[in-house]
Every structure is written in C-alpha cells, then in structure tokens.
Amino acid sequence: MNQSELYLMMTVTGRDRMPDFIRLYKDKGLDTHFISLAHGTANRRILRYLALDETEKMLCLTVLTGRKWLEVKRAMSVRLRIEAPGVGIAYAIPLSAVGGKRELTYLTDGQGFEKGAESALKGTEQELLIAISNQGYSEQVMDAARAAGARGGTVIHARGTGQNKAERFLGISLASEKDVTLIVTPIEKKAEMMQSIIRGAGPETKAGAIVFSLPVTDTAGMMLRPLSEDLEEEITEKPPEENEPAPKQS
C-alpha cells in the first residue's frame, strides 16, 4: 500500500457497533463519512459459528490516505478488537480520482494529502464512479452523467457526517441525508463524465454532488462499449414472421 495515495475505506459492522467505529475515526481525524443501512446474508449456522448475533448491518464509506489507513487499522485492532468474531470488517480500495479541488480538500481535510497524478490499476478498462448527492437529486446526477454517455446507474441511500466542514470548504450547507449513485464507465469516458456531473449536479447546484472514482478490474453482463457492426446487426435482426414457412429439412 502506498501511504501517500488515496483509498476508499469501507467499514461493515452491526448497527449497534457503528458508533464505536465512528468515534474511533473521529479521534484519528476522520470526520467525513457516508453511512448506509445494510443487511448481512450469512445463514444461521454460519452466524453461530462466527459468534454473530445479527444480520442487520451498516456500511460506512470514508476517503483516507494510505498512511491514515495504517494508523486507523492499528487502532481498530487495539481499541475495537476487530479481529474478534462479530465485531466487523474494514477494507481499503485504491481511489483513482476525485472530481474538483475543493471537493478533494473537503474529503481529505487534516490528512496532509497533496494532489498528484491520477492513478489507475494496470490493465483496467472501466471505472466505478461514486457520486454522493443530497437525497432526492439522484436523477439530476444521472441526467448529467447521461449527457456524457452514461447508460445507467444504481442508487443507494446514506447519511453523511462532517457536514459542518462543507460550508468551510465548499461554501454551501449540505443535507445529512444522501443518495449514493454508482455508475460504471469506460476509463476514457471517466474524466468527461465526472466533469459533467460536477457541472450539472455539483456543489453549485441543489444536488450538491461530489464524485470520485475507483478502478474496476473486470465486468460481466454490461454493454459498456459500442457494438461492432456485425454484432449489432445480429442483435437487431428481426425474427422471422409467424406465417413464414419453416426451412425444409434435408
């Protein structure tokens, strides 16, 4: 892990335990999080084996540097005993870009991060855009993304923390209730799409969206690139009419 680069930390824990994680993060200088309700999928036998007593979960998204991740990881081990069954899990995913200098400062306040060149995992062809907007404005985000070629996205609801910093860095007040819009896009479309979201649904609008991206190593079941002419003809070829005679058997 590169200690000077940015990561998205994802924390999954029981709903009654999430406040302990948030307090720890705050003590370590991390104030801005986006928290959503979630639900575990393990069956009862697995839950008993792992000493877990619930499947109702919370998911927390936090942007942090690699250096801060190592610091927080040690603290989770010492203070929360995260290795013990039933406490929770946390993992870090490399970020490739954040849309907007003010937005970057807002997300990394107090971490000593200096913006460098955008990064991407070797060989990746797609990126996952994560746009976090005020609740009820996800369609505005999608309209802006579609203007740059997006075909669709997925929306989940979350609650933001550290909103008092928004006015200081972004010059606006942000609502605590959030929509998180997930959009997968070809890497060559990423910059254009992020710029379109910032222009059409960014902090200067009622949507108040901030957007960042993660590298995607592979996809399945997604038509992200233009079809070849032969494949497009095959897909769009009309089926035979009902009254058309069946071919003769030889």
C-alpha positions in Angstrom: 0.0 0.0 0.0 1.3 3.5 -1.0 1.0 5.6 2.1 0.8 8.9 0.1 -2.1 7.8 -2.1 -5.9 7.9 -1.5 -8.1 5.0 -0.7 -11.8 4.4 0.0 -12.2 2.6 3.3 -15.4 0.5 3.6 -16.5 -0.5 7.1 -19.2 -3.1 7.6 -20.4 -3.8 11.2 -23.5 -4.3 13.3 -25.8 -1.3 13.6 -25.2 -1.0 17.3 -21.4 -1.1 16.8 -21.1 1.5 14.1 -20.9 4.4 16.7 -17.8 2.9 18.2 -16.1 2.9 14.8 -17.2 6.5 14.1 -15.8 7.6 17.5 -12.5 5.9 16.7 -12.3 7.5 13.2 -13.1 11.0 14.7 -10.3 10.5 17.3 -8.0 9.8 14.3 -9.0 13.0 12.5 -11.6 11.4 10.1 -14.9 13.4 10.3 -16.4 12.9 6.8 -18.3 9.6 6.3 -21.2 8.4 4.3 -23.2 5.7 6.1 -25.9 3.4 4.8 -28.0 0.6 6.3 -27.2 -2.9 5.0 -28.2 -6.5 5.6 -26.0 -9.5 6.1 -26.5 -12.7 4.0 -24.9 -15.4 6.2 -27.2 -18.3 7.3 -27.8 -19.1 10.9 -25.3 -21.9 11.1 -22.5 -19.6 9.9 -23.7 -16.9 12.2 -23.5 -19.3 15.2 -20.0 -20.5 14.1 -18.7 -16.9 13.9 -20.4 -15.9 17.1 -22.5 -13.3 15.2 -25.9 -12.5 16.6 -27.4 -10.3 13.9 -27.5 -9.7 10.1 -28.6 -6.1 10.3 -25.6 -4.1 9.3 -24.3 -0.6 8.5 -21.9 0.3 5.7 -19.6 3.3 6.1 -17.6 4.9 3.3 -14.5 7.1 4.2 -11.8 8.6 2.0 -8.4 8.4 3.5 -4.7 8.3 2.7 -2.7 5.0 2.9 -0.8 6.4 5.9 -4.1 7.2 7.7 -5.4 3.7 6.9 -2.5 2.0 8.6 -3.0 4.2 11.6 -6.7 3.5 11.8 -6.2 -0.2 11.2 -3.9 -0.5 14.2 -6.4 1.5 16.3 -9.2 -0.8 15.3 -7.2 -3.8 16.3 -6.2 -2.4 19.7 -9.4 -0.5 20.7 -12.2 -2.4 19.0 -10.6 -5.9 18.7 -11.7 -6.0 15.2 -10.1 -9.5 14.6 -12.6 -11.0 17.1 -15.7 -12.7 15.6 -18.7 -10.4 15.3 -17.0 -7.0 15.6 -16.9 -6.1 11.9 -14.7 -5.7 8.9 -12.9 -2.8 7.2 -11.0 -2.8 3.9 -9.4 -0.2 1.7 -9.7 0.2 -2.1 -7.4 2.5 -4.1 -9.1 5.7 -5.5 -8.1 6.8 -8.9 -9.6 10.4 -9.0 -11.7 12.9 -7.1 -13.7 15.5 -9.1 -12.8 19.0 -8.0 -10.1 20.6 -5.9 -12.4 21.9 -3.2 -14.2 18.5 -3.0 -10.8 16.8 -2.6 -9.9 19.1 0.2 -13.2 18.5 1.9 -12.8 14.8 1.8 -9.2 14.7 3.0 -9.1 17.6 5.5 -6.4 17.1 8.1 -4.7 14.2 6.4 -1.9 16.1 4.8 -2.7 14.8 1.3 -1.2 16.6 -1.7 -2.8 16.0 -5.0 -0.7 14.2 -7.5 -1.3 12.5 -10.8 -4.4 10.3 -11.2 -3.8 6.6 -10.8 -5.3 3.5 -12.3 -4.6 -0.1 -11.8 -2.7 -1.6 -14.7 -4.9 -3.1 -17.4 -8.2 -1.7 -16.1 -10.6 -0.6 -18.8 -13.6 0.6 -16.6 -14.0 2.8 -13.6 -16.7 2.9 -10.9 -17.9 6.5 -10.4 -19.4 7.1 -6.9 -21.5 10.3 -6.9 -22.8 11.4 -3.4 -25.6 13.9 -3.6 -28.3 15.4 -1.4 -31.2 13.0 -1.1 -33.8 13.2 -3.9 -31.4 14.5 -6.6 -30.0 11.2 -7.9 -31.9 11.8 -11.2 -30.2 15.1 -11.6 -26.9 13.3 -11.2 -27.9 10.7 -13.7 -29.1 13.3 -16.2 -25.6 14.9 -16.0 -23.9 11.6 -16.4 -26.1 10.6 -19.4 -25.1 13.8 -21.1 -21.6 12.4 -21.1 -22.6 8.9 -22.3 -23.7 7.0 -19.1 -26.3 4.3 -19.8 -27.5 3.7 -16.2 -26.6 3.6 -12.6 -27.5 2.2 -9.2 -28.7 4.4 -6.2 -28.5 3.6 -2.5 -29.4 5.9 0.4 -26.9 7.0 3.1 -26.4 9.6 5.8 -23.5 11.9 5.7 -21.3 13.1 8.7 -18.9 16.0 9.0 -21.4 18.3 7.1 -20.2 21.3 9.1 -17.0 21.2 7.1 -18.9 21.5 3.8 -19.6 25.2 4.3 -16.0 25.9 5.1 -14.5 24.1 2.0 -17.4 24.1 -0.5 -19.2 27.3 0.6 -22.5 25.6 0.9 -24.6 23.7 3.5 -25.2 20.0 2.7 -28.1 17.9 3.9 -27.2 14.9 6.0 -29.5 12.5 4.0 -27.7 11.4 0.9 -28.1 9.5 -2.3 -25.1 7.5 -3.5 -25.2 6.8 -7.2 -22.9 4.1 -8.7 -22.0 4.3 -12.4 -19.6 2.0 -14.3 -18.0 3.7 -17.3 -15.2 3.0 -19.8 -12.0 4.6 -18.5 -11.7 7.0 -21.4 -15.1 8.4 -20.5 -14.4 8.9 -16.8 -13.0 12.5 -16.9 -15.7 13.8 -19.1 -18.4 12.1 -17.1 -17.0 13.4 -13.8 -16.8 16.9 -15.2 -20.4 16.7 -16.5 -21.7 15.6 -13.0 -19.8 18.5 -11.3 -21.2 21.0 -13.8 -24.8 19.7 -13.8 -25.2 18.4 -10.3 -22.2 19.6 -8.3 -21.8 21.7 -5.2 -23.0 24.8 -7.0 -26.4 23.1 -7.6 -29.2 21.9 -5.3 -27.9 18.3 -5.8 -24.6 19.3 -4.1 -22.9 16.2 -5.5 -19.3 15.2 -5.0 -17.8 12.4 -7.2 -14.8 10.2 -7.1 -13.8 7.0 -9.0 -12.4 3.5 -8.3 -10.7 1.3 -10.8 -12.7 -1.8 -12.0 -10.6 -4.8 -12.9 -13.3 -6.6 -14.9 -17.0 -6.7 -15.7 -19.6 -9.2 -16.9 -23.1 -8.6 -18.3 -22.5 -5.0 -19.1 -22.5 -3.5 -22.6 -20.1 -0.6 -21.9 -18.6 -0.2 -25.3 -20.1 0.4 -28.8 -21.2 -2.8 -30.5 -19.3 -4.0 -33.6 -21.3 -3.6 -36.8 -21.7 -7.4 -37.2 -22.8 -8.0 -33.6 -25.2 -5.0 -33.8 -26.8 -6.4 -37.0 -27.1 -9.8 -35.3 -28.8 -8.4 -32.2 -31.1 -6.1 -34.1 -32.0 -8.6 -36.8 -35.8 -9.1 -36.9 -37.1 -12.6 -36.0 -39.0 -14.4 -38.8 -42.6 -13.7 -39.3 -45.1 -16.1 -37.7 -46.5 -17.1 -41.0 -43.1 -17.5 -42.7 -42.7 -21.2 -43.7 -40.1 -23.2 -41.7 -37.0 -24.2 -43.5 -37.2 -27.6 -45.2 -35.4 -30.5 -43.5 -32.8 -32.2 -45.7 
